[in-house]
Structure formats: structure tokens, C-alpha cells
Amino acid sequence: MNEVFTASRFKDTLSPDEVVFNEKGVTFKVNKVIGGTENFVFYQDISGVEIDNGLLFATIRVIPRARPEIVIEGFTRGDAKKIKHLILERV
């Protein structure tokens, strides 16, 4: 059950952010032209998910317990809502 969501290439053509779901948790890949970060969070360690809707794209803020929030950008509003729904149904 690996489900992958990729941010819009319209906003970042070279290195869009990704969210990868698996059985135990979620991997958040925040890519940059040079480098980037990859964070894995178990579902039970997530305390909240927030969506900031822009004109075309949405920013997702995942709030893990005992860690700084994870911010992923450039997703369509529909994908952002689906990501939030998938995370919250497994928490």
C-alpha cells in the first residue's frame, strides 16, 4: 500500500516535494535544487495536519509529537485534502 503524492511541477519543475504513504507511517521528501530533507513519521506520532490554501496551490503542515513541524509545498488543493484525510484516518 505505497501511495505517492508529488507536488506540482508547475511550481517547482526540478525538485517537487513528495509524500509517500506506507503501512507504518509517512515519508515527507522536501526537495531543493541542491539537497533536501527526508522525514519518516509513524502515524501514531502525528498530532495534527493543517492546510494553507493559496490561489492555486496548498501548503501542508504536519505536526508530529516531540519534533518540529514538517512543511511541504506546491500540492494542488485536492491532493492536499486527500493527503490530510489519509493521514488523519490512520492516526
N, CA, C and O atoms as a GROMACS GRO file, in nm:
protein
  364
    1MET      N    1   0.082  -0.119   0.000
    1MET     CA    2   0.000   0.000   0.000
    1MET      C    3   0.086   0.124   0.000
    1MET      O    4   0.070   0.210   0.087
    2ASN      N    5   0.176   0.136  -0.093
    2ASN     CA    6   0.256   0.257  -0.105
    2ASN      C    7   0.186   0.353  -0.198
    2ASN      O    8   0.175   0.329  -0.318
    3GLU      N    9   0.140   0.463  -0.143
    3GLU     CA   10   0.073   0.566  -0.221
    3GLU      C   11   0.163   0.688  -0.221
    3GLU      O   12   0.210   0.730  -0.115
    4VAL      N   13   0.187   0.746  -0.338
    4VAL     CA   14   0.280   0.858  -0.352
    4VAL      C   15   0.207   0.978  -0.409
    4VAL      O   16   0.133   0.966  -0.507
    5PHE      N   17   0.229   1.094  -0.347
    5PHE     CA   18   0.177   1.220  -0.398
    5PHE      C   19   0.296   1.310  -0.428
    5PHE      O   20   0.386   1.322  -0.345
    6THR      N   21   0.297   1.371  -0.546
    6THR     CA   22   0.405   1.460  -0.586
    6THR      C   23   0.349   1.600  -0.607
    6THR      O   24   0.243   1.617  -0.667
    7ALA      N   25   0.421   1.699  -0.556
    7ALA     CA   26   0.379   1.838  -0.573
    7ALA      C   27   0.380   1.875  -0.720
    7ALA      O   28   0.442   1.808  -0.802
    8SER      N   29   0.312   1.981  -0.752
    8SER     CA   30   0.300   2.026  -0.889
    8SER      C   31   0.436   2.063  -0.947
    8SER      O   32   0.515   2.133  -0.883
    9ARG      N   33   0.463   2.018  -1.065
    9ARG     CA   34   0.588   2.054  -1.134
    9ARG      C   35   0.579   2.197  -1.190
    9ARG      O   36   0.680   2.254  -1.230
   10PHE      N   37   0.460   2.252  -1.193
   10PHE     CA   38   0.443   2.390  -1.240
   10PHE      C   39   0.512   2.487  -1.145
   10PHE      O   40   0.572   2.585  -1.188
   11LYS      N   41   0.503   2.458  -1.015
   11LYS     CA   42   0.563   2.547  -0.916
   11LYS      C   43   0.713   2.521  -0.901
   11LYS      O   44   0.790   2.616  -0.884
   12ASP      N   45   0.756   2.396  -0.907
   12ASP     CA   46   0.896   2.360  -0.892
   12ASP      C   47   0.928   2.250  -0.991
   12ASP      O   48   0.906   2.132  -0.964
   13THR      N   49   0.980   2.288  -1.106
   13THR     CA   50   0.999   2.192  -1.216
   13THR      C   51   1.111   2.092  -1.191
   13THR      O   52   1.106   1.980  -1.243
   14LEU      N   53   1.212   2.128  -1.113
   14LEU     CA   54   1.327   2.040  -1.096
   14LEU      C   55   1.316   1.945  -0.977
   14LEU      O   56   1.362   1.832  -0.983
   15SER      N   57   1.255   1.992  -0.868
   15SER     CA   58   1.258   1.910  -0.747
   15SER      C   59   1.131   1.929  -0.663
   15SER      O   60   1.135   1.991  -0.557
   16PRO      N   61   1.019   1.874  -0.710
   16PRO     CA   62   0.895   1.889  -0.632
   16PRO      C   63   0.897   1.803  -0.505
   16PRO      O   64   0.960   1.698  -0.501
   17ASP      N   65   0.826   1.850  -0.403
   17ASP     CA   66   0.813   1.775  -0.277
   17ASP      C   67   0.729   1.650  -0.301
   17ASP      O   68   0.650   1.644  -0.396
   18GLU      N   69   0.746   1.549  -0.213
   18GLU     CA   70   0.671   1.424  -0.224
   18GLU      C   71   0.623   1.378  -0.086
   18GLU      O   72   0.687   1.405   0.016
   19VAL      N   73   0.510   1.310  -0.087
   19VAL     CA   74   0.457   1.244   0.033
   19VAL      C   75   0.435   1.099  -0.004
   19VAL      O   76   0.364   1.069  -0.100
   20VAL      N   77   0.496   1.008   0.072
   20VAL     CA   78   0.486   0.864   0.043
   20VAL      C   79   0.424   0.794   0.164
   20VAL      O   80   0.478   0.801   0.275
   21PHE      N   81   0.311   0.728   0.142
   21PHE     CA   82   0.242   0.654   0.248
   21PHE      C   83   0.285   0.508   0.243
   21PHE      O   84   0.298   0.450   0.135
   22ASN      N   85   0.305   0.447   0.359
   22ASN     CA   86   0.321   0.303   0.367
   22ASN      C   87   0.242   0.252   0.487
   22ASN      O   88   0.166   0.328   0.547
   23GLU      N   89   0.259   0.127   0.523
   23GLU     CA   90   0.176   0.065   0.626
   23GLU      C   91   0.198   0.126   0.764
   23GLU      O   92   0.104   0.133   0.843
   24LYS      N   93   0.320   0.169   0.794
   24LYS     CA   94   0.352   0.214   0.930
   24LYS      C   95   0.355   0.364   0.948
   24LYS      O   96   0.340   0.414   1.059
   25GLY      N   97   0.376   0.439   0.839
   25GLY     CA   98   0.388   0.583   0.853
   25GLY      C   99   0.398   0.654   0.719
   25GLY      O  100   0.367   0.597   0.614
   26VAL      N  101   0.443   0.778   0.726
   26VAL     CA  102   0.450   0.864   0.608
   26VAL      C  103   0.592   0.919   0.595
   26VAL      O  104   0.653   0.957   0.694
   27THR      N  105   0.642   0.921   0.472
   27THR     CA  106   0.770   0.984   0.442
   27THR      C  107   0.744   1.115   0.370
   27THR      O  108   0.671   1.119   0.271
   28PHE      N  109   0.805   1.222   0.420
   28PHE     CA  110   0.792   1.355   0.360
   28PHE      C  111   0.927   1.391   0.300
   28PHE      O  112   1.026   1.405   0.371
   29LYS      N  113   0.930   1.408   0.168
   29LYS     CA  114   1.053   1.445   0.099
   29LYS      C  115   1.041   1.590   0.056
   29LYS      O  116   0.964   1.624  -0.033
   30VAL      N  117   1.121   1.676   0.121
   30VAL     CA  118   1.124   1.817   0.087
   30VAL      C  119   1.251   1.837   0.005
   30VAL      O  120   1.362   1.838   0.058
   31ASN      N  121   1.233   1.853  -0.126
   31ASN     CA  122   1.345   1.860  -0.218
   31ASN      C  123   1.383   2.005  -0.247
   31ASN      O  124   1.299   2.095  -0.248
   32LYS      N  125   1.511   2.024  -0.270
   32LYS     CA  126   1.563   2.153  -0.312
   32LYS      C  127   1.653   2.126  -0.432
   32LYS      O  128   1.688   2.011  -0.459
   33VAL      N  129   1.690   2.229  -0.504
   33VAL     CA  130   1.776   2.211  -0.621
   33VAL      C  131   1.905   2.141  -0.579
   33VAL      O  132   1.954   2.052  -0.649
   34ILE      N  133   1.959   2.182  -0.465
   34ILE     CA  134   2.077   2.116  -0.410
   34ILE      C  135   2.039   2.063  -0.272
   34ILE      O  136   2.019   2.141  -0.179
   35GLY      N  137   2.029   1.932  -0.259
   35GLY     CA  138   1.998   1.871  -0.130
   35GLY      C  139   1.848   1.860  -0.105
   35GLY      O  140   1.768   1.851  -0.197
   36GLY      N  141   1.814   1.862   0.024
   36GLY     CA  142   1.675   1.846   0.066
   36GLY      C  143   1.671   1.761   0.191
   36GLY      O  144   1.775   1.718   0.242
   37THR      N  145   1.551   1.735   0.240
   37THR     CA  146   1.536   1.653   0.360
   37THR      C  147   1.432   1.544   0.336
   37THR      O  148   1.343   1.558   0.252
   38GLU      N  149   1.446   1.438   0.410
   38GLU     CA  150   1.350   1.328   0.405
   38GLU      C  151   1.319   1.288   0.549
   38GLU      O  152   1.408   1.250   0.624
   39ASN      N  153   1.192   1.298   0.586
   39ASN     CA  154   1.148   1.267   0.722
   39ASN      C  155   1.044   1.156   0.718
   39ASN      O  156   0.948   1.162   0.642
   40PHE      N  157   1.064   1.053   0.801
   40PHE     CA  158   0.965   0.948   0.818
   40PHE      C  159   0.900   0.968   0.954
   40PHE      O  160   0.969   0.986   1.054
   41VAL      N  161   0.766   0.964   0.958
   41VAL     CA  162   0.691   0.980   1.082
   41VAL      C  163   0.590   0.866   1.092
   41VAL      O  164   0.512   0.843   1.000
   42PHE      N  165   0.592   0.795   1.206
   42PHE     CA  166   0.490   0.693   1.230
   42PHE      C  167   0.355   0.762   1.245
   42PHE      O  168   0.347   0.873   1.296
   43TYR      N  169   0.249   0.694   1.201
   43TYR     CA  170   0.114   0.752   1.210
   43TYR      C  171   0.080   0.793   1.352
   43TYR      O  172   0.022   0.900   1.374
   44GLN      N  173   0.114   0.709   1.452
   44GLN     CA  174   0.077   0.738   1.589
   44GLN      C  175   0.154   0.857   1.646
   44GLN      O  176   0.117   0.908   1.752
   45ASP      N  177   0.260   0.902   1.579
   45ASP     CA  178   0.338   1.017   1.625
   45ASP      C  179   0.290   1.150   1.566
   45ASP      O  180   0.348   1.254   1.594
   46ILE      N  181   0.187   1.147   1.486
   46ILE     CA  182   0.134   1.270   1.424
   46ILE      C  183   0.021   1.323   1.511
   46ILE      O  184  -0.076   1.252   1.539
   47SER      N  185   0.034   1.449   1.553
   47SER     CA  186  -0.070   1.507   1.638
   47SER      C  187  -0.164   1.598   1.560
   47SER      O  188  -0.271   1.633   1.611
   48GLY      N  189  -0.128   1.638   1.438
   48GLY     CA  190  -0.218   1.724   1.361
   48GLY      C  191  -0.168   1.749   1.221
   48GLY      O  192  -0.050   1.732   1.190
   49VAL      N  193  -0.261   1.791   1.135
   49VAL     CA  194  -0.230   1.827   0.997
   49VAL      C  195  -0.307   1.955   0.964
   49VAL      O  196  -0.427   1.963   0.989
   50GLU      N  197  -0.238   2.053   0.908
   50GLU     CA  198  -0.302   2.178   0.868
   50GLU      C  199  -0.276   2.204   0.721
   50GLU      O  200  -0.171   2.167   0.668
   51ILE      N  201  -0.372   2.267   0.654
   51ILE     CA  202  -0.357   2.303   0.515
   51ILE      C  203  -0.373   2.454   0.501
   51ILE      O  204  -0.470   2.511   0.550
   52ASP      N  205  -0.277   2.518   0.435
   52ASP     CA  206  -0.286   2.660   0.400
   52ASP      C  207  -0.312   2.666   0.250
   52ASP      O  208  -0.224   2.634   0.171
   53ASN      N  209  -0.433   2.708   0.212
   53ASN     CA  210  -0.469   2.715   0.070
   53ASN      C  211  -0.429   2.849   0.012
   53ASN      O  212  -0.463   2.955   0.065
   54GLY      N  213  -0.356   2.843  -0.099
   54GLY     CA  214  -0.323   2.962  -0.173
   54GLY      C  215  -0.416   2.973  -0.292
   54GLY      O  216  -0.517   2.902  -0.299
   55LEU      N  217  -0.385   3.061  -0.384
   55LEU     CA  218  -0.468   3.082  -0.501
   55LEU      C  219  -0.475   2.956  -0.588
   55LEU      O  220  -0.582   2.915  -0.631
   56LEU      N  221  -0.359   2.895  -0.613
   56LEU     CA  222  -0.353   2.774  -0.697
   56LEU      C  223  -0.306   2.652  -0.621
   56LEU      O  224  -0.351   2.540  -0.649
   57PHE      N  225  -0.216   2.672  -0.526
   57PHE     CA  226  -0.153   2.559  -0.459
   57PHE      C  227  -0.175   2.565  -0.309
   57PHE      O  228  -0.214   2.669  -0.255
   58ALA      N  229  -0.149   2.453  -0.242
   58ALA     CA  230  -0.166   2.444  -0.097
   58ALA      C  231  -0.034   2.404  -0.031
   58ALA      O  232   0.050   2.336  -0.090
   59THR      N  233  -0.018   2.450   0.092
   59THR     CA  234   0.094   2.411   0.177
   59THR      C  235   0.038   2.324   0.288
   59THR      O  236  -0.062   2.358   0.350
   60ILE      N  237   0.104   2.212   0.314
   60ILE     CA  238   0.060   2.119   0.418
   60ILE      C  239   0.160   2.126   0.533
   60ILE      O  240   0.281   2.116   0.513
   61ARG      N  241   0.107   2.143   0.654
   61ARG     CA  242   0.188   2.144   0.775
   61ARG      C  243   0.150   2.022   0.858
   61ARG      O  244   0.036   2.008   0.903
   62VAL      N  245   0.248   1.935   0.879
   62VAL     CA  246   0.227   1.816   0.960
   62VAL      C  247   0.294   1.841   1.094
   62VAL      O  248   0.411   1.880   1.100
   63ILE      N  249   0.219   1.818   1.202
   63ILE     CA  250   0.269   1.846   1.336
   63ILE      C  251   0.293   1.713   1.408
   63ILE      O  252   0.199   1.653   1.462
   64PRO      N  253   0.419   1.667   1.410
   64PRO     CA  254   0.450   1.545   1.483
   64PRO      C  255   0.470   1.576   1.632
   64PRO      O  256   0.498   1.689   1.670
   65ARG      N  257   0.454   1.473   1.713
   65ARG     CA  258   0.481   1.489   1.856
   65ARG      C  259   0.632   1.495   1.877
   65ARG      O  260   0.707   1.419   1.816
   66ALA      N  261   0.674   1.585   1.962
   66ALA     CA  262   0.815   1.596   2.005
   66ALA      C  263   0.913   1.622   1.891
   66ALA      O  264   1.031   1.588   1.902
   67ARG      N  265   0.866   1.682   1.782
   67ARG     CA  266   0.953   1.718   1.669
   67ARG      C  267   0.903   1.849   1.610
   67ARG      O  268   0.787   1.885   1.631
   68PRO      N  269   0.987   1.920   1.538
   68PRO     CA  270   0.939   2.041   1.469
   68PRO      C  271   0.841   2.004   1.357
   68PRO      O  272   0.845   1.892   1.304
   69GLU      N  273   0.754   2.097   1.322
   69GLU     CA  274   0.657   2.070   1.217
   69GLU      C  275   0.728   2.050   1.083
   69GLU      O  276   0.837   2.102   1.060
   70ILE      N  277   0.662   1.975   0.996
   70ILE     CA  278   0.713   1.948   0.862
   70ILE      C  279   0.625   2.025   0.764
   70ILE      O  280   0.503   2.012   0.767
   71VAL      N  281   0.687   2.104   0.677
   71VAL     CA  282   0.613   2.186   0.582
   71VAL      C  283   0.646   2.137   0.441
   71VAL      O  284   0.762   2.132   0.401
   72ILE      N  285   0.541   2.102   0.366
   72ILE     CA  286   0.558   2.060   0.227
   72ILE      C  287   0.469   2.148   0.141
   72ILE      O  288   0.355   2.177   0.177
   73GLU      N  289   0.522   2.191   0.028
   73GLU     CA  290   0.456   2.293  -0.052
   73GLU      C  291   0.431   2.249  -0.196
   73GLU      O  292   0.493   2.155  -0.246
   74GLY      N  293   0.339   2.321  -0.260
   74GLY     CA  294   0.319   2.307  -0.403
   74GLY      C  295   0.219   2.201  -0.445
   74GLY      O  296   0.216   2.164  -0.563
   75PHE      N  297   0.138   2.150  -0.353
   75PHE     CA  298   0.039   2.049  -0.388
   75PHE      C  299  -0.091   2.116  -0.432
   75PHE      O  300  -0.124   2.226  -0.388
   76THR      N  301  -0.164   2.049  -0.520
   76THR     CA  302  -0.295   2.102  -0.556
   76THR      C  303  -0.385   2.095  -0.434
   76THR      O  304  -0.359   2.019  -0.341
   77ARG      N  305  -0.490   2.174  -0.433
   77ARG     CA  306  -0.581   2.173  -0.319
   77ARG      C  307  -0.644   2.035  -0.298
   77ARG      O  308  -0.659   1.991  -0.185
   78GLY      N  309  -0.679   1.968  -0.407
   78GLY     CA  310  -0.738   1.834  -0.399
   78GLY      C  311  -0.642   1.733  -0.340
   78GLY      O  312  -0.680   1.653  -0.255
   79ASP      N  313  -0.516   1.736  -0.385
   79ASP     CA  314  -0.416   1.644  -0.329
   79ASP      C  315  -0.391   1.674  -0.182
   79ASP      O  316  -0.374   1.582  -0.102
   80ALA      N  317  -0.388   1.802  -0.145
   80ALA     CA  318  -0.365   1.839  -0.005
   80ALA      C  319  -0.476   1.785   0.084
   80ALA      O  320  -0.450   1.733   0.192
   81LYS      N  321  -0.600   1.797   0.039
   81LYS     CA  322  -0.713   1.745   0.117
   81LYS      C  323  -0.706   1.593   0.129
   81LYS      O  324  -0.736   1.538   0.235
   82LYS      N  325  -0.667   1.527   0.021
   82LYS     CA  326  -0.658   1.381   0.023
   82LYS      C  327  -0.545   1.335   0.115
   82LYS      O  328  -0.561   1.238   0.189
   83ILE      N  329  -0.431   1.404   0.111
   83ILE     CA  330  -0.319   1.371   0.199
   83ILE      C  331  -0.361   1.388   0.346
   83ILE      O  332  -0.334   1.301   0.428
   84LYS      N  333  -0.426   1.498   0.376
   84LYS     CA  334  -0.473   1.522   0.513
   84LYS      C  335  -0.570   1.411   0.556
   84LYS      O  336  -0.559   1.358   0.667
   85HIS      N  337  -0.663   1.378   0.470
   85HIS     CA  338  -0.762   1.275   0.501
   85HIS      C  339  -0.693   1.140   0.526
   85HIS      O  340  -0.725   1.071   0.623
   86LEU      N  341  -0.600   1.102   0.439
   86LEU     CA  342  -0.530   0.973   0.456
   86LEU      C  343  -0.449   0.968   0.586
   86LEU      O  344  -0.446   0.865   0.653
   87ILE      N  345  -0.385   1.080   0.621
   87ILE     CA  346  -0.308   1.083   0.745
   87ILE      C  347  -0.401   1.072   0.865
   87ILE      O  348  -0.377   0.991   0.955
   88LEU      N  349  -0.507   1.152   0.867
   88LEU     CA  350  -0.595   1.155   0.985
   88LEU      C  351  -0.676   1.026   1.003
   88LEU      O  352  -0.711   0.992   1.116
   89GLU      N  353  -0.705   0.955   0.896
   89GLU     CA  354  -0.777   0.829   0.913
   89GLU      C  355  -0.689   0.719   0.970
   89GLU      O  356  -0.739   0.619   1.020
   90ARG      N  357  -0.556   0.738   0.962
   90ARG     CA  358  -0.464   0.637   1.015
   90ARG      C  359  -0.406   0.674   1.151
   90ARG      O  360  -0.339   0.591   1.214
   91VAL      N  361  -0.429   0.796   1.196
   91VAL     CA  362  -0.373   0.841   1.323
   91VAL      C  363  -0.441   0.776   1.439
   91VAL      O  364  -0.407   0.802   1.554
   0.00000   0.00000   0.00000
